[in-house]
Amino acid sequence: MDVDRNHLSQIRSHPGRYAPGGVLHMILEVLAYAVDEAEDQGGGHATVTFGSDGTIDVTDLGRGTDTRSDHGMAVRKPVVSTKDVRFFDRPHPVLLSDGHPRRGMSTVSALSEMLEHTNRRIDGSWTGGYEHGVPVTELLSTAPTEHTGTTIRFRPDTSLIPPSPLTPDDLRAAIAPNDFLTVSVR
């Protein structure tokens, strides 16, 4: 199982560097993957839902996270617990709509008390749980659904990321217009 504890610790030691703007930046990190997929597929939709328990769900209706298998078993997407080399340490970083560098999903998982990654693909669905970026469950098969896509549910660690006064309207205003992905906020 791929887990880079030093990488996760570095993020947790410097939350302001890796998630400037706190919760808003974390949501934009997750949405960036949905944008990538929507561009590849020619269009898509995502929904961001704020839960009363402090969780945030980002659900897209794409093809689902690319699943690797080992002897017929689903394998975790390593960028949740390791550095996404496409975005870290770049001399000219990709910027999100908040004007800050994209670092990848490991920033969200490292700065979250919990993160649940649910994947729905035509060939199977599964979910896995993380605490501070470290896997805490095996990948568990879930019931088939009529839709494909990915859901990331996370609860920011309020000891690292201050509770956010971010409202759905604030988020709507911060999401850059995109030709490929529409986003609903609830």
C-alpha positions in Angstrom: 0.0 0.0 0.0 1.5 3.4 -1.0 1.6 5.8 1.9 4.2 8.5 2.2 4.0 9.4 5.9 6.8 12.0 5.5 4.9 13.8 2.8 1.7 13.8 4.7 3.5 15.0 7.8 5.1 17.9 5.8 1.6 19.0 4.7 0.2 18.8 8.2 3.2 20.8 9.5 2.5 23.6 7.0 -1.3 23.8 6.4 -1.1 27.5 5.4 1.4 26.7 2.6 -0.5 23.7 1.2 -4.1 24.9 1.7 -3.9 28.7 1.7 -7.4 29.9 2.2 -8.3 26.7 4.1 -11.5 24.9 3.2 -12.0 26.8 -0.1 -8.6 25.7 -1.4 -9.3 22.1 -0.3 -12.6 22.0 -2.2 -10.9 23.5 -5.3 -8.2 20.8 -5.1 -10.9 18.1 -5.2 -12.8 19.8 -8.0 -9.7 20.1 -10.1 -9.7 16.3 -10.6 -13.4 16.6 -11.8 -12.4 19.3 -14.2 -9.5 17.1 -15.6 -12.0 14.3 -16.2 -14.7 16.5 -17.7 -12.1 18.0 -20.1 -11.1 14.4 -21.1 -14.7 13.3 -21.5 -16.0 16.5 -23.3 -18.1 17.6 -20.3 -19.3 16.8 -16.9 -21.1 17.9 -13.7 -20.1 18.0 -10.0 -22.0 18.8 -6.9 -20.5 20.2 -3.7 -22.6 19.5 -0.6 -21.9 21.0 2.9 -23.0 18.6 5.6 -24.3 19.7 9.0 -21.6 17.6 10.6 -18.7 19.6 9.0 -18.2 17.2 6.1 -18.0 18.3 2.6 -18.9 16.0 -0.3 -17.7 16.6 -3.8 -19.4 14.3 -6.3 -18.9 14.1 -10.0 -20.7 12.1 -12.6 -17.7 11.2 -14.6 -16.4 7.7 -15.5 -15.1 7.1 -11.9 -11.6 7.1 -10.7 -9.3 5.0 -12.9 -9.1 1.7 -11.0 -6.0 -0.5 -11.0 -6.2 -4.1 -10.0 -3.8 -6.6 -8.5 -4.9 -10.2 -8.9 -8.5 -9.0 -9.4 -8.6 -6.8 -6.3 -9.0 -3.0 -6.6 -5.9 -1.0 -5.7 -5.9 2.4 -4.0 -5.3 5.5 -6.0 -1.8 6.4 -4.5 -2.2 10.2 -4.9 -4.5 10.3 -1.8 -1.6 9.2 0.4 1.5 10.2 -1.6 2.8 13.2 -3.5 1.0 13.8 -6.9 4.2 14.4 -8.9 2.3 16.2 -11.6 1.7 19.1 -9.2 4.2 19.2 -6.4 7.6 21.0 -6.8 6.9 22.4 -10.2 8.9 25.5 -11.2 5.7 26.9 -12.8 2.8 25.5 -10.7 -0.7 25.0 -12.1 -2.9 27.6 -10.3 -6.4 27.0 -9.0 -9.1 29.6 -9.2 -8.1 31.0 -5.8 -4.7 31.9 -7.4 -2.8 29.4 -5.3 -0.8 26.3 -6.6 -2.5 23.0 -7.2 -0.8 20.4 -5.0 -3.2 17.4 -5.3 -5.5 15.2 -3.3 -2.8 14.4 -0.7 -3.2 17.9 0.6 -6.9 17.4 1.2 -6.5 14.0 2.8 -3.5 15.0 5.0 -5.5 18.0 6.4 -8.7 16.1 7.0 -9.7 14.2 10.1 -11.4 11.8 7.7 -11.6 11.4 4.0 -13.8 8.8 2.2 -13.1 8.1 -1.5 -16.0 6.3 -3.3 -15.6 5.2 -6.8 -18.4 4.1 -9.2 -17.4 2.6 -12.5 -19.2 0.4 -15.0 -17.0 -2.6 -13.9 -17.5 -2.1 -10.1 -17.8 0.3 -7.2 -15.8 0.6 -4.0 -15.1 2.9 -1.1 -12.0 3.4 1.1 -11.4 5.5 4.2 -8.5 7.6 5.3 -7.5 9.6 8.5 -5.0 12.4 8.0 -4.1 10.8 4.6 -3.4 7.3 6.0 -5.7 4.4 4.9 -7.8 3.1 7.7 -10.0 0.7 5.8 -9.6 -1.8 3.0 -11.3 -1.0 -0.3 -14.8 -2.2 0.2 -17.1 -3.1 -2.6 -20.3 -1.1 -2.7 -23.7 -1.7 -4.3 -23.9 -1.0 -8.0 -25.4 2.3 -9.0 -26.9 3.5 -12.2 -24.4 6.3 -12.4 -20.6 6.3 -12.6 -18.4 8.9 -10.9 -16.4 9.7 -7.9 -17.3 11.1 -4.4 -14.8 12.6 -2.1 -16.2 13.2 1.4 -13.9 14.9 3.8 -14.0 16.7 7.2 -11.2 19.3 7.6 -9.1 18.9 10.7 -10.1 22.1 12.6 -6.9 22.0 14.6 -5.1 22.6 11.3 -7.7 24.4 9.2 -9.8 26.9 11.0 -13.6 26.3 10.8 -14.7 28.0 7.6 -17.3 30.8 7.3 -17.4 29.7 3.6 -21.0 29.8 2.4 -22.3 28.1 -0.8 -22.5 31.6 -2.4 -18.9 32.2 -1.5 -17.9 28.9 -3.2 -20.0 29.7 -6.3 -18.2 33.0 -6.6 -14.8 31.4 -6.3 -15.3 28.6 -8.8 -13.8 29.7 -12.1 -16.1 29.4 -15.1 -15.2 26.2 -17.0 -16.2 25.2 -20.5 -16.3 21.5 -19.5 -17.5 21.2 -15.9 -20.7 22.7 -14.3 -20.8 22.8 -10.5 -23.8 22.9 -8.2 -23.4 23.9 -4.6 -25.7 22.8 -1.8 
